[in-house]
Every structure is written in C-alpha cells, then in structure tokens.
Amino acid sequence: MLQIPETGQTTAATDKELYLVYGGKIEDPRGNDFVDPGALEIVGFYTAYDEALQAWRAVSQQHIDEAFVKYRLVRIN
C-alpha cells in the first residue's frame, strides 16, 4: 500500500495504470535494439492508454520517413 502524503489516504500500487512512450535510433528496422539506450527520448508517462497511444502516434508520425527511428508504448505497472 502506498500512502498519499497530502491526504494521508492509502491506495494499492496497482490501482492506476501507467504507460511510458519512448524511442530513438535502432540498429535494424526489423528489430527492437536501440543504438544508444542512454540517448533514448522519453516522450512521457501517461495514466490513460488512450493518451499514451495518441502521444505515440504523434511522435511516430513525425519520424515516419526515418526507418531507423522507432517509438514504443509500454505499460509499466
């Protein structure tokens, strides 16, 4: 259980979903191995899947012509 400092209320850690959108240059367009994991672009953290999907689509569309750039959307909890 996590305690929320402002209210003193407790909540289970799994009550909320959390998504991460990140990406960068990859070694092979057919794979998922990033060239420099230390240089990944963190697009953002989202509590709603629809928001994360919208962010992923927007950033992916910006790099549509770059075969060696890939963005991923992952659920992290």
SVG drawing of the C-alpha trace seen along z (x, -y; Angstrom):
<svg xmlns="http://www.w3.org/2000/svg" viewBox="-8 -18 33 26">
<polyline fill="none" stroke="black" stroke-width="0.4" points="0.0,0.0 1.2,-3.5 0.4,-6.4 -0.6,-9.7 1.2,-12.4 -1.3,-15.2 -4.3,-13.3 -2.9,-10.5 -5.0,-8.1 -3.6,-4.8 -4.0,-3.1 -2.8,0.1 0.1,-0.4 -1.9,1.3 -4.9,-0.9 -3.7,-3.1 -2.3,-2.1 0.9,-3.8 2.3,-3.9 5.6,-5.1 6.2,-6.3 9.9,-6.3 12.1,-5.8 15.2,-6.5 17.5,-5.2 17.5,-1.4 20.2,0.9 17.8,2.8 14.3,1.7 13.1,5.2 14.3,5.3 14.0,3.5 17.7,3.0 18.4,-0.7 21.8,-2.1 22.4,-4.1 20.0,-3.2 21.4,-6.1 20.2,-8.6 16.5,-7.4 13.9,-10.1 11.3,-9.9 8.2,-11.2 6.2,-11.0 4.4,-9.0 0.6,-8.6 -2.1,-7.3 -4.5,-6.6 -3.9,-4.2 -5.7,-6.5 -3.4,-9.4 -0.3,-7.3 -1.5,-5.9 -2.2,-9.5 1.3,-10.6 2.9,-7.5 1.1,-8.1 2.0,-11.8 5.7,-11.2 5.8,-8.2 4.2,-10.3 6.9,-12.9 9.5,-10.3 7.6,-8.3 10.3,-8.6 13.1,-7.6 13.4,-3.8 16.0,-3.7 13.9,-5.5 11.3,-3.7 9.0,-4.6 7.4,-2.2 4.4,-2.4 4.7,-0.1 2.6,0.4 5.0,0.2 2.8,1.4"/>
</svg>
